[in-house]
Amino acid sequence: MGEHFLGIGECMVELAPESPESPGLWRQGFAGDVFNTLWYARAFLGADDTVGFHTGLGSDALSAEFETFAAEHGIELGPSPRFDDRTLGLYAIHLREGERSFSYWRDTSAARRVAADGERLARRVASADLIYLSGITLAILPPEDLETLHAVLTEARAHRTIAFDPNIRPRLWANEAHMRTSIERVASLSHVVLPGVEDEALCFGAGTAEEIAARYVRFGAERVVVKDGGRGVTVRGDVHLDLPLEPIPVPLDTTGAGDAFAGAFLAGLLSGLDTKAAIRQGHRCAATVVMTRGALCPHERLRE
């Protein structure tokens, strides 16, 4: 009997530049922070393990195409809610010297209602061993659905492992106070929190990895794994670890690097690796991903 890894959140239609030499050509794909993490977890989990995604879908052709794409790559959408008046969000990647920026169209995204049916969500959470979500998951939900999600996680915490990446995107939030409060509430329920030094400065102000870890431990997180831009990882809580990492080459495209780390790292923990080995697995995965265009590196390349 394998393990079941469940992600809750958003996937979008991705438009990525075909190449720097063809600025008017775009390649369509599918990506989103939680889905990306599941993609990389799937690559590192065993054949007996399952990966599920609880998201929102429309009844249109793009939603059907995404459902087929996810299934072909071993990610089960299962009873995710469907909406006739919504579809997938859309984003475009803009690259400059390997660094990325984005344009988004997500006002009518079906994923915004992923927690609208609390009973459906609770049933999926109850079937999982590890539940993963991000700050973007929280940011896109209307207030009443955010309360539903929080209630489901509160009920599940004693029996399921919850992992949370704050993945802070201030533009998605109505105001800073709501952003901080929402992140703190979910962090307090989480067994593993994965903040990044650069992201944290956008919400809580600049701080060292040690200070960031201490903050999330105060919130109530059991284990805090602070990522410092690929240079090193600081772990506090029930594990105490300072781990420098091998330098990553000049990146081709940093899209999805943090998601890749999270997916490979959490898959490692779920598979029984200790924290240090799981971090190194996550780092190797991210180092490969940043040399690939777009958010999703083919599984075949990761296995190489």
N, C-alpha and C positions, 0 to 999 in steps of 0.2 A: 504494500500500500504506500503510494507516494505522498508527497506533500502538495498542498494547494496554496498557490500564491495568487492573491486577488488584488487588483488595482482598482481604485475608484477615481474617476476623473474624466478628462477630455482628450479626444483625438480630433485633429483638424486636417483639412486638405492642405498639403504643403506644396508651394510653388518655389522651386529652387533654381538658381541660374544653371543653365546647361554647362557653361564654361565661361571663363573670362573673355575668351575670344569671340563668344556669341552672346553679347549682352541682351539681345532681344528674344532669345530662346529660353523657355522655362520648362522644367521637368516636373510633372505632377506626381506627388506621392501622398502618403499619410503619415502624420506625426503629431506629437503632443507630449508634454513632459511625462505624464503617467504612462501613456502607451509606450513611449520610448523605453522607459524603465522596464516594463514588462517584456518588451522585445529582447532586451539584453539579458534579463533574468532567464527567459526561455532558452537562450543560447547556452547557458551554463547549468541549467537544471537537467535532471535525468529524464529518461523516457517515461518513467512511471510517475513523474511529477506533473501537475497540471498548472496552467497559468490562465486565470480568468480576468476579464475586464468588465467592470460595471460602468457603463457610460450611457449617453443619450444618443438616439438615432432618429433620423427622419424616415419617411416612407418613399424617398426619392431614389434615383439611380445611384447617386454618389454614396449614399448610406449603404445601399446593397453592395456596391463595389467594395467599400471598406469592410463590410462583414465578411465577404469572400476572402479578401486579402488577409484579414486577421486569422481566419480559420486555416488558411493555407500555411500560415507560419506558426501554428500551434497555440494561438491565443483565442480563448473561448469567450464570446460575447454573451452567450446564454440568454437569460431573461432580462437583458437591459431594456429599459423603457423605450417605446417608439412613439413619435409624435408626428401627426399629419401636417402640422403647421410649422415645423422646424426642420433644420438640416444640419450638416456638419459646418463648423466654422472654417474659415480660410485664413492662411497667412502666407506671406512671401518673405523669403530670405534675401537680404542684401549683404554682400560681402565686400570688405575692404581690407586687404592685406591679412586675410585669414580670420579677422574678427567679423562678427555678424551683428546685424540689426534687423528688425522685423517690422512689417506692416501687417495689421490684423483686421479681419472682418468677422466678428463673432456675436453680434447683437442677437441674432436669431438662432444661435447654436443650441442644438438639442441637449448638449451636455450641461447647459445651465440648469436643466431640470432633472439631473441625474438622481437627486434625493427627493423628488416630489412624492414618490410612493415609498413611504418609510417601511412598510411591511415587506415589500419586494426587496429593498435594500438590506433589511435585517436578515432575511433568509439567505441571501448570498454571503453576507458577512459570516453568518453562523456556519457556513460550509467550508470556510477558509482556515488555514493554519496561520498565514501571514497576510495582513491587510496593509496596503500601501496607498498613501495619498499625499498631496502636496499643497502648498500654499495657493497655487493656482486653482486647485479643486475648490478650496474655500472661497477664493476671491470671486469666482464666477457665479456662485449660488445666490439666489435671493434670500433675504433674512430668514424667512420661515423654513426654507429647505436647509439652510445652514444649521438651524436648531434641530431639525430632524436628524441630520447627519451626526451632530454632536450626541444626541440621545442614543443613537444606534451604537456609536463607538463606546460610549460610557457603559452600555449594557454588555458589550463584547469584551471589554478590556480584561476582565478576570480570566477569560477562557481562550483568548486569541492574542497573538502578537501584533501590535500596531507599529508600523514604521511611517515616519513623516519627514518629508523634505520641505522646509519652509518656503523655498523657491520664491523669494520675495519679488513681486512685480508691482510697485506702488501705483502704476497707472490703472491697474484693474480694480483698485479699492476706492470706495467713496471718500474715505478720509483716513488719516494716519491712526487715529484712536481705534477705529474699527479693525484696521489691519493688525495692530499690535494685540488687541484683545483676542481676536479670533485665532491668531497664531499661538498665543499663550495657552488658550483653552485646549486646543488640540495637542500641543506639545505636552501638556500636563497629563494627557491620557496615553502618551506614546511610550513604548518600550525602547525604541530606537529613533533618535532625531538626527538628521543629516544636514546641518546648516553649512553655508559657505561664508568665508570671511568677507568677500566682496558684497554678497547679497545682504548680509546682516547690517552693513553700514547704511543701507537704504531705508531701514526700518528703525533700528535701535541706535544708530550712530556708530562711528568707527570704534573698533575694539580689537584686541588680540584674540587669537584662538582660545587661549586660556580663559579670557573674560567671557567670550561667547559660550564656551562650554559651561562655565559656572552659572551663567544666566539660565540656560535651559535645565540644568540640574535643579536650580531654585524653582523653576516652573513646575517640576515634578517628573521630568523625563528620567528614565532609568539609565539609558546609555546615550551619550552625545558624541557624535563622530563629526568633528569640525574639519572641513576641507579648506585648504589654503592654496587654491589655484594650481593644484598639481605639484606643489613644492613639498607638502607634508600634510600629515593628518594628526590631529590631537583628539584623544578619546578620554572622556571622563565619565564618572558615574560608577556603575558596577565594574567597569574595566578602566584601568589607568594606563595610558599608552601615548608616547610621542614617537611618531614614525616618519623620518624623512623619506622622500620618494625620489626615484631616479628622474632626472630631467626629461621632459617631453620635448621632442624636436619642434622646430617652428611649424605651427599647425597650418594645414590646408584649409580647415573649416572647423571651428570650435562648436558648431551646433550639436547639441545633444551630449556633450562630454560629461556633464554632471549627471545626467540621466543614465548614461552608460556605466559610470562608477556605481551609482546606486543599485542598478539592476544586477551587475555582476557581484557586488559586495553582498547584497541581501540574499542572492542565490547561494553564495558561499556559506553564509550563516545558516540558511535553511538546510543546506546539504551537510552541515556538521563541521565546517571549517572553523578554526579559532579566529578571533577578531583580526589578528595581524595577517594571517593568510588570506582572509576574505578581503582586507584592504588592498593587499598586493594584487589580488585577482581583479578588483575593481579598477585599480590604477592601470594595469596592463590593458584592460578593456578600453578605458578612456583614451589611452595613448594610441591605440589603433584607430579609434573612432575619429579623432581629430585629424587623421590623415585621409579621411573619406568625406566626400561632399554629401551634404544633407544630414538629417538627423539619424538615419538608420543605416548602419553598416551591415552588409550581408553577413548572415551567420557563417557562411563558408569561409569568409575572410577571417572572422574571429577564431575559427577552429584551426586555421593555418598557423 
